Amino acid sequence: MAGTSCPLFAESEKKFFSKAWDIQFEFSKNDKGEFAFVTEHFNGEDVKGTKK
């Protein structure tokens, strides 16, 4: 999907999805209450990422 843009829509404060692709993003907070993690749900797989 590099080089393409795809709008995301909010399902909640932490969950976003695409209407064009079957992909969802879910943001999680750390112990300090800061959003620091994201999980990408795509093609039945979950990929976690951490804010640097």
C-alpha distance matrix in Angstrom:
0.0 3.8 6.3 5.7 8.1 9.2 12.8 14.0 17.6 20.2 22.0 24.2 24.6 22.5 20.1 17.2 15.1 12.8 14.6 11.7 10.1 12.6 11.6 14.3 15.1 18.7 20.4 23.7 26.6 28.6 32.4 32.9 31.1 28.1 24.5 23.4 21.1 17.9 17.1 13.7 14.7 12.2 13.6 17.0 16.1 16.8 15.5 17.7 17.4 20.3 20.8 22.3
3.8 0.0 3.8 5.6 8.3 10.6 14.0 15.6 19.3 21.8 24.0 25.9 25.7 23.7 21.8 18.9 17.4 15.4 17.4 14.8 13.6 16.0 14.6 16.8 16.8 20.2 21.3 24.4 27.0 28.7 32.5 32.6 31.1 27.9 24.5 23.2 21.3 18.6 18.4 15.5 17.1 15.2 16.9 20.0 18.7 18.9 16.9 18.5 17.5 19.9 20.0 20.8
6.3 3.8 0.0 3.8 6.8 10.0 13.3 15.7 19.4 22.2 24.8 26.7 26.5 25.0 23.1 20.0 18.5 16.1 17.7 15.0 14.8 17.8 16.6 18.6 18.7 22.2 23.1 26.4 28.8 30.6 34.4 34.2 32.6 29.2 25.9 25.0 23.5 20.8 21.0 18.2 19.9 18.0 19.8 23.0 22.0 22.0 20.2 21.5 20.2 22.3 21.8 22.5
5.7 5.6 3.8 0.0 3.8 6.6 10.2 12.7 16.4 19.5 22.0 24.2 24.4 23.1 20.9 17.5 15.7 12.8 14.2 11.4 11.7 15.0 14.2 16.4 16.9 20.5 21.8 25.4 28.0 30.3 34.1 33.9 31.9 28.8 25.3 24.8 23.2 20.1 20.0 17.0 18.2 16.3 18.1 21.5 20.9 21.1 19.8 21.3 20.4 22.7 22.3 23.6
8.1 8.3 6.8 3.8 0.0 3.7 6.7 9.5 13.1 16.2 19.0 21.2 21.4 20.4 18.3 14.8 13.3 10.6 12.1 10.2 11.0 14.3 13.2 14.7 15.1 18.5 19.7 23.4 25.9 28.5 32.2 31.8 29.5 26.5 23.1 23.1 21.7 18.6 18.9 16.1 17.5 16.2 18.5 21.5 21.1 20.8 19.7 20.8 19.8 21.8 21.1 22.8
9.2 10.6 10.0 6.6 3.7 0.0 3.8 6.5 9.9 13.2 15.7 18.2 18.9 18.0 15.6 11.8 9.9 7.0 8.5 7.1 8.2 11.3 10.4 11.9 12.8 16.3 17.9 21.7 24.5 27.4 31.0 30.9 28.3 25.5 22.0 22.4 20.7 17.4 17.3 14.4 15.3 14.2 16.6 19.4 19.4 19.1 18.6 19.8 19.3 21.6 21.2 23.4
12.8 14.0 13.3 10.2 6.7 3.8 0.0 3.8 6.7 10.1 13.0 15.4 16.1 15.9 13.6 9.8 8.5 6.4 7.9 8.2 9.9 12.4 11.2 11.6 12.2 15.2 16.7 20.5 23.0 26.2 29.7 29.3 26.4 23.9 20.5 21.5 20.2 17.0 17.3 15.0 15.8 15.6 18.3 20.6 20.7 20.0 19.7 20.4 19.9 21.7 21.0 23.5
14.0 15.6 15.7 12.7 9.5 6.5 3.8 0.0 3.8 6.8 9.5 11.8 12.6 12.2 9.8 6.1 5.4 4.9 7.5 9.1 9.8 11.2 9.4 8.7 9.0 11.7 13.3 17.1 19.8 23.1 26.6 26.3 23.3 21.0 17.6 18.9 17.4 14.2 14.5 12.5 13.3 13.8 16.9 18.6 18.6 17.6 17.5 18.0 17.7 19.5 19.1 22.0
17.6 19.3 19.4 16.4 13.1 9.9 6.7 3.8 0.0 3.8 6.5 9.1 10.6 11.0 8.6 5.3 5.3 6.2 7.8 10.7 11.6 12.3 10.9 9.4 10.0 11.8 13.5 17.0 19.6 23.2 26.4 26.1 22.8 21.0 17.9 19.7 18.4 15.4 15.6 14.2 14.4 15.4 18.4 19.6 20.0 18.8 19.3 19.5 19.6 21.2 20.8 24.0
20.2 21.8 22.2 19.5 16.2 13.2 10.1 6.8 3.8 0.0 3.8 5.4 7.0 7.9 6.1 4.4 6.6 9.1 11.0 14.0 14.4 14.2 12.4 9.8 9.6 10.1 11.4 14.5 16.9 20.6 23.5 23.3 19.8 18.4 15.5 17.8 16.7 14.2 14.7 14.2 14.6 16.5 19.6 20.1 20.3 18.6 19.1 18.8 19.0 20.1 19.8 23.2
22.0 24.0 24.8 22.0 19.0 15.7 13.0 9.5 6.5 3.8 0.0 3.8 7.1 7.7 5.3 5.4 7.1 10.2 11.6 15.1 15.0 13.9 12.4 9.6 9.9 9.7 11.6 14.3 16.9 20.6 23.3 23.5 19.9 19.2 16.4 18.7 17.2 14.7 14.5 14.3 13.9 16.1 18.9 18.8 19.4 17.8 19.0 18.8 19.6 21.0 21.2 24.8
24.2 25.9 26.7 24.2 21.2 18.2 15.4 11.8 9.1 5.4 3.8 0.0 3.8 5.4 5.1 7.1 10.0 13.3 15.2 18.5 18.2 17.0 15.0 11.6 10.8 9.3 10.1 12.1 14.1 17.9 20.3 20.3 16.6 16.3 13.9 16.7 15.7 14.0 14.5 15.2 15.4 18.1 21.2 20.7 20.8 18.6 19.5 18.6 19.2 19.9 19.8 23.5
24.6 25.7 26.5 24.4 21.4 18.9 16.1 12.6 10.6 7.0 7.1 3.8 0.0 3.8 6.1 8.2 11.8 15.1 17.5 20.5 20.1 19.2 16.6 13.0 11.1 9.1 8.5 10.1 11.4 15.2 17.5 17.1 13.4 12.8 10.7 13.9 13.7 12.6 14.1 15.4 16.5 19.5 22.8 22.4 21.9 19.2 19.4 17.9 17.8 17.8 17.3 20.8
22.5 23.7 25.0 23.1 20.4 18.0 15.9 12.2 11.0 7.9 7.7 5.4 3.8 0.0 3.8 6.9 10.5 14.0 16.9 19.5 18.4 17.2 14.2 10.5 8.1 5.5 4.9 6.9 9.2 13.0 15.8 16.0 12.5 11.7 8.9 11.4 10.4 9.1 10.3 12.0 13.2 16.5 19.9 19.3 18.4 15.6 15.8 14.1 14.3 14.7 14.7 18.4
20.1 21.8 23.1 20.9 18.3 15.6 13.6 9.8 8.6 6.1 5.3 5.1 6.1 3.8 0.0 3.8 7.0 10.7 13.4 16.1 15.0 13.5 10.8 7.2 5.7 4.5 6.5 9.3 12.4 15.9 19.0 19.5 16.2 15.2 12.0 13.8 12.0 9.5 9.5 10.1 10.6 13.5 16.8 16.4 16.1 13.7 14.5 13.8 14.5 15.8 16.3 20.0
17.2 18.9 20.0 17.5 14.8 11.8 9.8 6.1 5.3 4.4 5.4 7.1 8.2 6.9 3.8 0.0 3.8 7.2 10.2 12.6 11.9 11.3 8.7 5.7 5.2 6.5 8.6 12.1 15.1 18.6 21.9 22.1 19.0 17.4 13.9 15.5 13.6 10.6 10.5 9.7 10.3 12.3 15.7 16.2 16.0 14.2 14.7 14.7 15.1 16.8 17.0 20.5
15.1 17.4 18.5 15.7 13.3 9.9 8.5 5.4 5.3 6.6 7.1 10.0 11.8 10.5 7.0 3.8 0.0 3.8 6.7 9.1 8.3 7.8 5.9 4.3 6.2 8.8 11.7 15.2 18.5 21.8 25.2 25.7 22.6 20.9 17.4 18.4 16.2 12.7 11.7 9.7 9.3 10.3 13.2 14.2 14.8 13.8 14.8 15.6 16.5 18.8 19.3 22.7
12.8 15.4 16.1 12.8 10.6 7.0 6.4 4.9 6.2 9.1 10.2 13.3 15.1 14.0 10.7 7.2 3.8 0.0 3.8 5.5 5.5 6.5 5.8 6.6 9.0 12.1 14.9 18.5 21.8 25.0 28.5 28.8 25.9 23.9 20.3 21.1 18.8 15.2 14.2 11.5 10.9 10.6 13.0 15.0 15.7 15.5 16.2 17.7 18.3 20.8 21.2 24.3
14.6 17.4 17.7 14.2 12.1 8.5 7.9 7.5 7.8 11.0 11.6 15.2 17.5 16.9 13.4 10.2 6.7 3.8 0.0 3.8 5.7 7.1 8.3 9.6 12.5 15.4 18.3 21.9 25.1 28.5 31.9 32.2 29.1 27.3 23.8 24.8 22.5 18.9 17.6 14.8 13.7 12.7 14.3 16.4 17.9 18.3 19.4 21.1 22.0 24.6 25.0 28.1
11.7 14.8 15.0 11.4 10.2 7.1 8.2 9.1 10.7 14.0 15.1 18.5 20.5 19.5 16.1 12.6 9.1 5.5 3.8 0.0 3.8 7.0 8.6 11.1 13.9 17.3 20.1 23.7 27.0 30.1 33.7 34.1 31.2 29.1 25.4 26.0 23.6 19.9 18.5 15.2 14.2 12.4 13.5 16.4 17.7 18.6 19.3 21.5 22.2 25.0 25.5 28.2
10.1 13.6 14.8 11.7 11.0 8.2 9.9 9.8 11.6 14.4 15.0 18.2 20.1 18.4 15.0 11.9 8.3 5.5 5.7 3.8 0.0 3.8 5.5 8.8 11.8 15.3 18.3 21.8 25.3 28.1 31.7 32.5 29.8 27.8 24.0 24.1 21.4 17.6 15.7 12.2 10.9 8.7 9.8 12.7 14.0 15.0 15.9 18.4 19.5 22.6 23.6 26.3
12.6 16.0 17.8 15.0 14.3 11.3 12.4 11.2 12.3 14.2 13.9 17.0 19.2 17.2 13.5 11.3 7.8 6.5 7.1 7.0 3.8 0.0 3.8 7.0 10.5 13.6 17.1 20.2 23.9 26.7 30.1 31.3 28.6 26.9 23.2 23.3 20.2 16.5 14.0 10.7 8.4 6.4 7.3 9.6 11.3 12.5 14.2 16.8 18.5 21.8 23.3 26.3
11.6 14.6 16.6 14.2 13.2 10.4 11.2 9.4 10.9 12.4 12.4 15.0 16.6 14.2 10.8 8.7 5.9 5.8 8.3 8.6 5.5 3.8 0.0 3.8 7.0 10.3 13.5 16.7 20.4 23.1 26.7 27.7 25.1 23.3 19.6 19.5 16.5 12.7 10.5 7.1 5.7 4.8 7.6 9.4 9.9 10.1 11.3 13.4 14.9 18.1 19.5 22.5
14.3 16.8 18.6 16.4 14.7 11.9 11.6 8.7 9.4 9.8 9.6 11.6 13.0 10.5 7.2 5.7 4.3 6.6 9.6 11.1 8.8 7.0 3.8 0.0 3.8 6.7 10.1 13.3 17.0 19.9 23.3 24.4 21.6 20.0 16.4 16.7 13.8 10.1 8.2 5.9 5.1 6.7 10.0 10.6 10.7 9.6 10.7 11.9 13.4 16.1 17.4 20.8
15.1 16.8 18.7 16.9 15.1 12.8 12.2 9.0 10.0 9.6 9.9 10.8 11.1 8.1 5.7 5.2 6.2 9.0 12.5 13.9 11.8 10.5 7.0 3.8 0.0 3.8 6.6 10.0 13.5 16.4 20.0 20.8 18.2 16.4 12.7 13.0 10.2 6.6 5.6 4.7 6.2 8.9 12.6 12.8 11.8 9.5 9.6 9.7 10.5 12.8 13.8 17.3
18.7 20.2 22.2 20.5 18.5 16.3 15.2 11.7 11.8 10.1 9.7 9.3 9.1 5.5 4.5 6.5 8.8 12.1 15.4 17.3 15.3 13.6 10.3 6.7 3.8 0.0 3.8 6.7 10.3 13.4 16.7 17.8 15.1 13.8 10.3 11.0 8.3 5.5 5.1 6.6 8.0 11.5 15.0 14.3 13.1 10.1 10.4 9.3 10.3 11.9 13.1 16.8
20.4 21.3 23.1 21.8 19.7 17.9 16.7 13.3 13.5 11.4 11.6 10.1 8.5 4.9 6.5 8.6 11.7 14.9 18.3 20.1 18.3 17.1 13.5 10.1 6.6 3.8 0.0 3.8 7.0 10.1 13.6 14.2 11.6 10.0 6.5 7.5 5.6 4.4 6.5 9.0 11.3 14.7 18.3 17.6 15.9 12.5 11.9 9.6 9.4 9.8 10.3 14.1
23.7 24.4 26.4 25.4 23.4 21.7 20.5 17.1 17.0 14.5 14.3 12.1 10.1 6.9 9.3 12.1 15.2 18.5 21.9 23.7 21.8 20.2 16.7 13.3 10.0 6.7 3.8 0.0 3.8 6.8 10.1 11.3 8.9 8.1 5.5 6.3 5.1 6.1 8.1 11.5 13.6 17.2 20.5 19.3 17.3 13.7 13.1 10.2 10.1 9.6 10.5 14.1
26.6 27.0 28.8 28.0 25.9 24.5 23.0 19.8 19.6 16.9 16.9 14.1 11.4 9.2 12.4 15.1 18.5 21.8 25.1 27.0 25.3 23.9 20.4 17.0 13.5 10.3 7.0 3.8 0.0 3.8 6.8 7.5 5.2 5.0 4.2 5.5 6.5 9.0 11.5 15.0 17.3 20.9 24.3 23.0 20.9 17.2 16.2 12.9 12.1 10.4 10.5 13.6
28.6 28.7 30.6 30.3 28.5 27.4 26.2 23.1 23.2 20.6 20.6 17.9 15.2 13.0 15.9 18.6 21.8 25.0 28.5 30.1 28.1 26.7 23.1 19.9 16.4 13.4 10.1 6.8 3.8 0.0 3.8 5.4 5.4 5.6 6.4 5.9 7.6 11.0 13.4 17.1 19.6 23.1 26.3 24.9 22.4 18.6 17.3 13.6 12.6 10.1 10.3 12.7
32.4 32.5 34.4 34.1 32.2 31.0 29.7 26.6 26.4 23.5 23.3 20.3 17.5 15.8 19.0 21.9 25.2 28.5 31.9 33.7 31.7 30.1 26.7 23.3 20.0 16.7 13.6 10.1 6.8 3.8 0.0 3.8 5.5 7.5 9.6 9.5 11.3 14.7 16.9 20.7 22.9 26.5 29.6 28.0 25.5 21.8 20.6 17.0 16.2 13.6 13.7 15.6
32.9 32.6 34.2 33.9 31.8 30.9 29.3 26.3 26.1 23.3 23.5 20.3 17.1 16.0 19.5 22.1 25.7 28.8 32.2 34.1 32.5 31.3 27.7 24.4 20.8 17.8 14.2 11.3 7.5 5.4 3.8 0.0 3.8 5.6 8.9 9.5 12.3 15.7 18.5 22.0 24.6 28.1 31.4 30.1 27.7 23.9 22.5 18.9 17.4 14.4 13.6 15.1
31.1 31.1 32.6 31.9 29.5 28.3 26.4 23.3 22.8 19.8 19.9 16.6 13.4 12.5 16.2 19.0 22.6 25.9 29.1 31.2 29.8 28.6 25.1 21.6 18.2 15.1 11.6 8.9 5.2 5.4 5.5 3.8 0.0 3.8 6.7 8.7 11.2 13.9 16.7 20.1 22.4 26.0 29.4 28.2 26.1 22.4 21.3 17.9 16.7 14.3 13.4 15.7
28.1 27.9 29.2 28.8 26.5 25.5 23.9 21.0 21.0 18.4 19.2 16.3 12.8 11.7 15.2 17.4 20.9 23.9 27.3 29.1 27.8 26.9 23.3 20.0 16.4 13.8 10.0 8.1 5.0 5.6 7.5 5.6 3.8 0.0 3.8 5.9 9.0 11.8 15.1 18.2 21.0 24.3 27.9 27.1 24.8 21.1 19.6 16.1 14.3 11.7 10.2 12.5
24.5 24.5 25.9 25.3 23.1 22.0 20.5 17.6 17.9 15.5 16.4 13.9 10.7 8.9 12.0 13.9 17.4 20.3 23.8 25.4 24.0 23.2 19.6 16.4 12.7 10.3 6.5 5.5 4.2 6.4 9.6 8.9 6.7 3.8 0.0 3.8 6.1 8.2 11.7 14.5 17.4 20.6 24.3 23.7 21.5 17.9 16.3 13.1 11.4 9.4 8.2 11.3
23.4 23.2 25.0 24.8 23.1 22.4 21.5 18.9 19.7 17.8 18.7 16.7 13.9 11.4 13.8 15.5 18.4 21.1 24.8 26.0 24.1 23.3 19.5 16.7 13.0 11.0 7.5 6.3 5.5 5.9 9.5 9.5 8.7 5.9 3.8 0.0 3.8 7.1 10.5 13.6 16.8 19.8 23.3 22.8 20.1 16.4 14.3 10.8 8.5 5.9 5.0 8.2
21.1 21.3 23.5 23.2 21.7 20.7 20.2 17.4 18.4 16.7 17.2 15.7 13.7 10.4 12.0 13.6 16.2 18.8 22.5 23.6 21.4 20.2 16.5 13.8 10.2 8.3 5.6 5.1 6.5 7.6 11.3 12.3 11.2 9.0 6.1 3.8 0.0 3.8 6.9 10.1 13.2 16.3 19.7 19.0 16.3 12.6 10.6 7.1 5.7 4.6 6.0 9.6
17.9 18.6 20.8 20.1 18.6 17.4 17.0 14.2 15.4 14.2 14.7 14.0 12.6 9.1 9.5 10.6 12.7 15.2 18.9 19.9 17.6 16.5 12.7 10.1 6.6 5.5 4.4 6.1 9.0 11.0 14.7 15.7 13.9 11.8 8.2 7.1 3.8 0.0 3.8 6.5 9.8 12.8 16.3 15.9 13.5 10.0 8.3 5.8 5.2 6.5 8.0 11.6
17.1 18.4 21.0 20.0 18.9 17.3 17.3 14.5 15.6 14.7 14.5 14.5 14.1 10.3 9.5 10.5 11.7 14.2 17.6 18.5 15.7 14.0 10.5 8.2 5.6 5.1 6.5 8.1 11.5 13.4 16.9 18.5 16.7 15.1 11.7 10.5 6.9 3.8 0.0 3.8 6.4 9.7 13.0 12.2 9.8 6.3 5.5 4.3 6.2 8.9 11.3 14.6
13.7 15.5 18.2 17.0 16.1 14.4 15.0 12.5 14.2 14.2 14.3 15.2 15.4 12.0 10.1 9.7 9.7 11.5 14.8 15.2 12.2 10.7 7.1 5.9 4.7 6.6 9.0 11.5 15.0 17.1 20.7 22.0 20.1 18.2 14.5 13.6 10.1 6.5 3.8 0.0 3.8 6.2 9.9 10.0 7.9 5.5 5.1 6.3 8.1 11.4 13.4 16.5
14.7 17.1 19.9 18.2 17.5 15.3 15.8 13.3 14.4 14.6 13.9 15.4 16.5 13.2 10.6 10.3 9.3 10.9 13.7 14.2 10.9 8.4 5.7 5.1 6.2 8.0 11.3 13.6 17.3 19.6 22.9 24.6 22.4 21.0 17.4 16.8 13.2 9.8 6.4 3.8 0.0 3.8 7.0 6.7 5.7 4.7 6.7 8.9 11.5 14.8 17.1 20.3
12.2 15.2 18.0 16.3 16.2 14.2 15.6 13.8 15.4 16.5 16.1 18.1 19.5 16.5 13.5 12.3 10.3 10.6 12.7 12.4 8.7 6.4 4.8 6.7 8.9 11.5 14.7 17.2 20.9 23.1 26.5 28.1 26.0 24.3 20.6 19.8 16.3 12.8 9.7 6.2 3.8 0.0 3.8 5.5 5.4 6.6 8.2 11.4 13.6 17.2 19.4 22.2
13.6 16.9 19.8 18.1 18.5 16.6 18.3 16.9 18.4 19.6 18.9 21.2 22.8 19.9 16.8 15.7 13.2 13.0 14.3 13.5 9.8 7.3 7.6 10.0 12.6 15.0 18.3 20.5 24.3 26.3 29.6 31.4 29.4 27.9 24.3 23.3 19.7 16.3 13.0 9.9 7.0 3.8 0.0 3.8 5.5 8.5 10.6 14.1 16.7 20.4 22.9 25.5
17.0 20.0 23.0 21.5 21.5 19.4 20.6 18.6 19.6 20.1 18.8 20.7 22.4 19.3 16.4 16.2 14.2 15.0 16.4 16.4 12.7 9.6 9.4 10.6 12.8 14.3 17.6 19.3 23.0 24.9 28.0 30.1 28.2 27.1 23.7 22.8 19.0 15.9 12.2 10.0 6.7 5.5 3.8 0.0 3.8 6.9 10.0 13.3 16.5 20.1 22.9 25.7
16.1 18.7 22.0 20.9 21.1 19.4 20.7 18.6 20.0 20.3 19.4 20.8 21.9 18.4 16.1 16.0 14.8 15.7 17.9 17.7 14.0 11.3 9.9 10.7 11.8 13.1 15.9 17.3 20.9 22.4 25.5 27.7 26.1 24.8 21.5 20.1 16.3 13.5 9.8 7.9 5.7 5.4 5.5 3.8 0.0 3.8 6.5 10.0 13.2 16.8 19.8 22.5
16.8 18.9 22.0 21.1 20.8 19.1 20.0 17.6 18.8 18.6 17.8 18.6 19.2 15.6 13.7 14.2 13.8 15.5 18.3 18.6 15.0 12.5 10.1 9.6 9.5 10.1 12.5 13.7 17.2 18.6 21.8 23.9 22.4 21.1 17.9 16.4 12.6 10.0 6.3 5.5 4.7 6.6 8.5 6.9 3.8 0.0 3.8 6.5 10.0 13.4 16.5 19.3
15.5 16.9 20.2 19.8 19.7 18.6 19.7 17.5 19.3 19.1 19.0 19.5 19.4 15.8 14.5 14.7 14.8 16.2 19.4 19.3 15.9 14.2 11.3 10.7 9.6 10.4 11.9 13.1 16.2 17.3 20.6 22.5 21.3 19.6 16.3 14.3 10.6 8.3 5.5 5.1 6.7 8.2 10.6 10.0 6.5 3.8 0.0 3.8 6.7 10.4 13.5 16.0
17.7 18.5 21.5 21.3 20.8 19.8 20.4 18.0 19.5 18.8 18.8 18.6 17.9 14.1 13.8 14.7 15.6 17.7 21.1 21.5 18.4 16.8 13.4 11.9 9.7 9.3 9.6 10.2 12.9 13.6 17.0 18.9 17.9 16.1 13.1 10.8 7.1 5.8 4.3 6.3 8.9 11.4 14.1 13.3 10.0 6.5 3.8 0.0 3.8 7.0 10.3 13.0
17.4 17.5 20.2 20.4 19.8 19.3 19.9 17.7 19.6 19.0 19.6 19.2 17.8 14.3 14.5 15.1 16.5 18.3 22.0 22.2 19.5 18.5 14.9 13.4 10.5 10.3 9.4 10.1 12.1 12.6 16.2 17.4 16.7 14.3 11.4 8.5 5.7 5.2 6.2 8.1 11.5 13.6 16.7 16.5 13.2 10.0 6.7 3.8 0.0 3.8 6.8 9.3
20.3 19.9 22.3 22.7 21.8 21.6 21.7 19.5 21.2 20.1 21.0 19.9 17.8 14.7 15.8 16.8 18.8 20.8 24.6 25.0 22.6 21.8 18.1 16.1 12.8 11.9 9.8 9.6 10.4 10.1 13.6 14.4 14.3 11.7 9.4 5.9 4.6 6.5 8.9 11.4 14.8 17.2 20.4 20.1 16.8 13.4 10.4 7.0 3.8 0.0 3.8 6.3
20.8 20.0 21.8 22.3 21.1 21.2 21.0 19.1 20.8 19.8 21.2 19.8 17.3 14.7 16.3 17.0 19.3 21.2 25.0 25.5 23.6 23.3 19.5 17.4 13.8 13.1 10.3 10.5 10.5 10.3 13.7 13.6 13.4 10.2 8.2 5.0 6.0 8.0 11.3 13.4 17.1 19.4 22.9 22.9 19.8 16.5 13.5 10.3 6.8 3.8 0.0 3.8
22.3 20.8 22.5 23.6 22.8 23.4 23.5 22.0 24.0 23.2 24.8 23.5 20.8 18.4 20.0 20.5 22.7 24.3 28.1 28.2 26.3 26.3 22.5 20.8 17.3 16.8 14.1 14.1 13.6 12.7 15.6 15.1 15.7 12.5 11.3 8.2 9.6 11.6 14.6 16.5 20.3 22.2 25.5 25.7 22.5 19.3 16.0 13.0 9.3 6.3 3.8 0.0
